[in-house]
């Protein structure tokens, strides 16, 4: 299989078709492309107005993939995608259940051209169930799993951005599923359909929380538990300069290091850290203590203390943090700061080979490389079934 010069990664040689969709699908495709897969993005022939305003070529989620613009409502464009499936290892789609079938691009149609094709589907509610045709977003999916109820201050739940449903429970889950199915297809010669539902992935992310709940170690309310901000030793505190620090000193050795730095080792209130009845009073005292110094001063005080302490960085600050710069956790490409590919591989590392492409920038080049004749490409472009930017 032909890949672009310089592309590396453990998935080099894998070909994936991505039918453009919203955040979870592109995140999955980005992860695969970061690891060397050749992922071609099938975009609409004009930009969608369904997502938040973000220039297409500035969206980090679109990196490392070339863009082919096709009109999926045009039968000629559908025929081209079916032809592309013959040479693909996998396909990613993120529409509501039934949409791809109505377009003529459902699993049965695509897999009829290639029985080894892995067909990955990402939705919020899943391919079946009473809510499968209902509109929703991350906040709705995590609401039904208990994840939203467990997150935030005592007064009301607060969504943890859209990390739990869209990304960890959605795009990352589909990437895992695709790789699993690709490994199996290499053994059996047969593809299969992956139903990756964000509600299922969000529930999986709650495995430890449900373990603690089942064991009677988790109270079913917010700010009342070990890792939800209820414990004084696993919490965020405000400093005198209106910034924040956090501590995660769960284990006794780290906890006693923590209160030692604060000068509270001889205070009887802090002698029994695992008594929830004392937590509110301990938190009030710690709020007052942390408010006496700046964030930098607390960083200096905790330096080397082994107390599971860290400053809370803003989005602007995080890429410049010394540990992040040492590891290259963030990359700067064409003046765009973005997370680097992860995880790390010792022999076949992933990479950012190029940034997001303008919609339809690669239509002609990709279709030609995937075996579509010049005559057919010209006809597609002339008819409006395809667009070359």
Beta strands, then each sheet from edge to edge (+ up, - down):
strand 1: 15-19
strand 2: 38-43
strand 3: 66-70
strand 4: 90-93
strand 5: 118-123
strand 6: 193-197
strand 7: 234-238
strand 8: 244-248
strand 9: 309-311
strand 10: 330-333
strand 11: 336-339
strand 12: 386-387
sheet 1: 6+ 5+ 4+ 1+ 2+ 3+ 12-
sheet 2: 7+ 8- 9+
sheet 3: 10+ 11-
end
